[in-house]
Amino acid sequence: MSKNFALVGAAGYIAPRHMKAIKETGNDLIAALDPFDSVGIIDSFFPKADFFIEPERFDRHLDKLRHEGTKKVDYVSICSPNYLHDAHIRLALRNGAHAICEKPLVLNPWNLKGLEEIEKENGRKIFNILQLRLHPSIIALKKQIASGPNDKIHDIDLTYITSRGKWYFYSWKGNLAKSGGLVTNIGIHFFDMLSWIFGEVEESKVHVYQENKAAGFLQLKHARVRWFLSLDSSDLPPQAVEKGLPTYRSITVDNKEIEFSGGFTDLHTKSYKAILAGRGFGIKEARNSIEIVHNIRTLKPLGLSGDFHPFLRNK
């Protein structure tokens, strides 16, 4: 049967992927919320959806639907700024709906306990979008590592550069208290994926931590990871600059490049299909990456010492 969805953060960058996923899984978006009204994208998917710019009226609407019973919301998709995820998850569960939330569920690991409690109180589930776990190349890598020697420690370089303009640092994404910083914004999926494949963190170091770039080292149970994340276009390597590409993404395992440049367009739909089939990722799966990025935010940068990422040699 078709499920009823509501969506928080309809004007954001990631919201169209959620609308597309709701549509492609045969469900209906009946209400959306955003303080900004530049949400014409809704017409491409669900033009009949009710729209609200005030959370109080949106909450009231969901409550009315729940009490009337005819069009009760089953799921609330959350695409709001990171620091509001906790509040919007609670709004969803209070209204008798499951929550499907973009990364991170929360900025601080200790807030997960409260979400576990509200799950139990309301009998509803909280799901996190961890789409890299559904990427075919990443699944193949996990199978390859699992079938190899159990005592092998792999050498990994993670590099992700995605150019951002001045607007980024004036938005909530540039506010550490609201976003968790660039390591949370652009790195959390990669840290989730690596720890999912190579095991828990045994040691973490930070070499560089700036507003627009960060780099460090993770010792995982089965891997040594040198990582570099940047929003600065001047960090792009020549092969990206020559092609006019604003983004460079690379993961090497034991000096072998893992190809996963494509295959991203349908990962949200795959995530929704898994959630609707009872196979979604919950608080338990989300915890590890939240702890990793929170710990990185608290560490003092060491500078260029020890086993640092090769991109730092030119800095």
TAQUI-V870499 format. One record per helix or strand of 2 or more residues. SS is the DSSP state (a for helix, b for strand). FROM is the first residue (numbers start at 1). TO is the last residue. If there is no record, write none. Layout:
ss:SS from:FROM to:TO
ss:SS from:FROM to:TO
This chain:
ss:b from:4 to:8
ss:a from:15 to:24
ss:b from:28 to:33
ss:a from:40 to:44
ss:b from:50 to:52
ss:a from:55 to:68
ss:b from:75 to:78
ss:a from:82 to:94
ss:b from:98 to:101
ss:a from:109 to:122
ss:b from:126 to:128
ss:a from:131 to:134
ss:a from:136 to:146
ss:b from:154 to:162
ss:a from:167 to:170
ss:a from:172 to:174
ss:a from:176 to:179
ss:a from:182 to:198
ss:b from:201 to:209
ss:b from:213 to:220
ss:b from:223 to:230
ss:a from:233 to:235
ss:a from:238 to:242
ss:b from:247 to:253
ss:b from:256 to:257
ss:a from:267 to:276
ss:a from:283 to:298
ss:a from:310 to:314
